[in-house]
Amino acid sequence: MDGGNEQVREFFAARAVGWEVRFPDDSPAFAAVVGELRLDRGGAVLDAGCGTARALPQLRTAVGPEGTVVGVDLTPEMLREAVALGRRDHGSLIEADAMRLPLLSGVFDAVLASGLVHHLPDPAAGLRELARVTKPGGRLALFHPRGRAALAARHGHPLSPDDVRAQPRLGRLLGDSGWELLLLDDSDARYLALAVRTP
């Protein structure tokens, strides 16, 4: 496993049990971002870096019982917590690296990636991999329930201009990786970069 991945896995493994108890008010933000994906009944959606798979119930509701919902995460402890919370009832859960997805190309109508992109050892390659599994015209939501400034304040450090999530860097990365940025909302209430898969 890549050294960066190992650090990410260790960080989340230690925090997996009770993860959602620490963030009890995030469900409305997840429901809102699922709405931004504009999923159709019967559609296919990937939750990349799904963690405890908090969004899977909303994603299942959006695509219906005939749709496909897949959650992928690097950390087995997070996936075990997802199973304990009943999330397997809403979709498939796969332990895998978002940089090398064990999934066919061009199968998903949308991808949700919550708190993922800044943890990737190579964000450009990771975004290309998400593009690979997405149909042309499919949507990508890079999301966090808090904006970058609120997160930086919580952790006691300043915002970095080198942050992969900051414009214009993110716009360039997406454009070079098979996506077109449609919207960037980096308010205190949330971070959402919404993009569409280019042909």
C-alpha positions as CSV (number, residue, x, y, z in Angstrom):
1,M,0.0,0.0,0.0
2,D,1.2,3.5,-0.8
3,G,2.7,5.3,2.2
4,G,0.2,8.2,2.0
5,N,-2.6,5.7,1.8
6,E,-1.3,3.9,4.9
7,Q,-1.3,7.1,6.9
8,V,-4.9,7.8,5.8
9,R,-6.0,4.3,6.6
10,E,-4.4,4.5,10.1
11,F,-6.0,7.9,10.8
12,F,-9.5,6.7,9.9
13,A,-9.1,3.2,11.4
14,A,-8.5,4.7,14.8
15,R,-11.7,6.8,14.6
16,A,-14.1,4.5,12.8
17,V,-16.1,3.3,15.7
18,G,-18.5,6.1,16.7
19,W,-17.4,8.3,13.8
20,E,-21.0,9.6,13.1
21,V,-21.6,10.3,16.8
22,R,-18.9,13.0,16.5
23,F,-20.8,14.7,13.6
24,P,-24.5,14.2,14.5
25,D,-25.8,17.2,12.5
26,D,-24.4,16.3,9.1
27,S,-27.3,14.3,7.7
28,P,-29.2,17.2,6.1
29,A,-26.0,18.3,4.3
30,F,-25.6,14.8,2.9
31,A,-29.2,14.8,1.8
32,A,-28.8,18.1,0.1
33,V,-25.7,17.1,-1.9
34,V,-27.4,13.9,-3.0
35,G,-30.1,16.2,-4.5
36,E,-27.4,18.1,-6.4
37,L,-26.4,14.9,-8.2
38,R,-29.8,14.8,-9.9
39,L,-30.0,11.1,-9.8
40,D,-32.7,9.3,-11.8
41,R,-34.6,6.2,-10.7
42,G,-32.7,3.1,-11.9
43,G,-29.4,5.0,-12.0
44,A,-26.0,3.9,-10.8
45,V,-24.1,5.9,-8.2
46,L,-20.7,5.5,-6.6
47,D,-19.8,6.8,-3.1
48,A,-16.0,7.0,-3.4
49,G,-14.3,7.2,0.0
50,C,-17.6,6.4,1.6
51,G,-16.3,5.9,5.2
52,T,-19.3,4.7,7.3
53,A,-21.5,5.1,4.1
54,R,-23.6,7.8,5.7
55,A,-24.9,8.8,2.3
56,L,-26.0,5.4,1.1
57,P,-29.6,5.5,2.4
58,Q,-30.2,8.8,0.6
59,L,-28.5,7.5,-2.6
60,R,-30.7,4.4,-2.5
61,T,-33.8,6.5,-2.1
62,A,-32.8,8.6,-5.1
63,V,-32.1,5.7,-7.5
64,G,-34.8,3.4,-6.0
65,P,-34.7,-0.4,-5.6
66,E,-33.9,-0.9,-9.2
67,G,-30.8,1.4,-9.1
68,T,-27.2,0.5,-8.3
69,V,-25.5,2.0,-5.2
70,V,-21.8,1.2,-4.5
71,G,-19.7,2.5,-1.6
72,V,-15.9,2.1,-1.8
73,D,-13.4,2.9,1.0
74,L,-9.8,2.2,1.7
75,T,-10.3,1.6,5.5
76,P,-11.8,-1.8,6.5
77,E,-12.6,-0.5,10.0
78,M,-14.8,2.2,8.4
79,L,-16.6,-0.4,6.3
80,R,-17.1,-2.6,9.4
81,E,-18.7,0.4,11.1
82,A,-20.9,1.0,8.0
83,V,-22.1,-2.7,8.2
84,A,-22.8,-2.3,11.9
85,L,-24.9,0.7,11.1
86,G,-27.0,-1.2,8.6
87,R,-25.6,0.5,5.5
88,R,-25.2,-2.7,3.5
89,D,-29.0,-2.8,3.3
90,H,-28.7,0.2,0.9
91,G,-25.9,-0.8,-1.4
92,S,-22.7,-2.8,-1.9
93,L,-19.6,-2.0,0.2
94,I,-16.2,-2.6,-1.3
95,E,-12.8,-2.2,0.3
96,A,-10.6,-0.6,-2.4
97,D,-8.3,2.3,-3.2
98,A,-10.1,5.1,-5.0
99,M,-6.9,5.5,-7.1
100,R,-7.4,2.0,-8.5
101,L,-11.1,1.1,-8.5
102,P,-12.0,-2.5,-9.2
103,L,-14.9,-1.3,-11.3
104,L,-15.8,-1.3,-15.0
105,S,-15.3,1.9,-17.0
106,G,-18.2,4.2,-17.8
107,V,-20.8,2.5,-15.6
108,F,-21.9,5.3,-13.1
109,D,-24.2,8.2,-13.6
110,A,-22.8,10.0,-10.7
111,V,-20.0,9.9,-8.1
112,L,-20.1,11.4,-4.6
113,A,-16.7,11.9,-3.0
114,S,-17.0,13.3,0.5
115,G,-13.8,14.5,2.1
116,L,-11.8,12.5,-0.4
117,V,-9.8,14.6,-2.8
118,H,-7.4,16.2,-0.4
119,H,-6.5,12.7,1.0
120,L,-5.5,11.3,-2.3
121,P,-1.7,10.9,-2.8
122,D,-2.2,12.1,-6.4
123,P,-5.4,14.1,-6.8
124,A,-5.1,14.4,-10.6
125,A,-4.8,10.6,-11.0
126,G,-7.6,10.0,-8.5
127,L,-9.9,12.4,-10.4
128,R,-9.0,10.6,-13.7
129,E,-9.9,7.3,-12.1
130,L,-13.3,8.7,-11.0
131,A,-13.8,10.0,-14.5
132,R,-12.9,6.5,-15.9
133,V,-15.8,4.8,-14.1
134,T,-18.3,7.6,-14.9
135,K,-20.5,7.9,-18.0
136,P,-20.0,11.0,-20.2
137,G,-22.4,13.6,-18.9
138,G,-22.3,12.0,-15.4
139,R,-21.9,14.2,-12.4
140,L,-19.3,14.4,-9.6
141,A,-19.8,16.0,-6.2
142,L,-16.6,16.7,-4.2
143,F,-18.2,17.5,-0.9
144,H,-17.7,18.2,2.8
145,P,-20.3,19.3,5.3
146,R,-18.2,22.2,6.3
147,G,-16.3,24.8,4.1
148,R,-12.5,25.0,4.1
149,A,-12.4,28.1,6.3
150,A,-14.6,26.5,9.0
151,L,-12.5,23.3,8.9
152,A,-9.2,25.3,9.1
153,A,-10.5,27.2,12.1
154,R,-11.6,24.0,13.8
155,H,-8.1,22.5,13.4
156,G,-6.3,25.7,14.2
157,H,-4.4,26.3,11.0
158,P,-4.7,28.9,8.2
159,L,-6.2,28.2,4.8
160,S,-3.5,27.2,2.3
161,P,-3.4,28.6,-1.2
162,D,-1.9,25.2,-2.3
163,D,-5.1,23.4,-1.1
164,V,-6.2,21.1,-3.9
165,R,-9.8,22.2,-3.2
166,A,-9.1,25.9,-3.8
167,Q,-9.9,27.7,-7.1
168,P,-8.3,28.0,-9.6
169,R,-6.3,24.9,-8.8
170,L,-9.3,22.6,-8.5
171,G,-10.8,23.9,-11.8
172,R,-7.5,23.2,-13.6
173,L,-7.2,19.7,-12.0
174,L,-10.8,18.8,-13.0
175,G,-10.3,20.1,-16.5
176,D,-7.2,18.0,-17.0
177,S,-8.8,14.9,-15.5
178,G,-12.0,14.6,-17.7
179,W,-14.3,16.9,-15.8
180,E,-15.8,20.4,-16.2
181,L,-16.4,22.4,-13.0
182,L,-20.0,23.6,-12.8
183,L,-20.2,25.0,-9.3
184,L,-17.9,25.7,-6.4
185,D,-19.6,26.6,-3.0
186,D,-17.0,27.0,-0.3
187,S,-19.2,28.6,2.4
188,D,-19.1,27.9,6.1
189,A,-22.1,25.6,5.7
190,R,-20.5,23.3,3.2
191,Y,-17.9,22.7,0.5
192,L,-19.3,21.5,-2.8
193,A,-17.5,21.3,-6.1
194,L,-19.9,20.0,-8.7
195,A,-18.5,18.8,-12.0
196,V,-19.7,17.0,-15.1
197,R,-17.9,14.2,-17.0
198,T,-16.8,15.5,-20.4
199,P,-17.1,13.3,-23.5
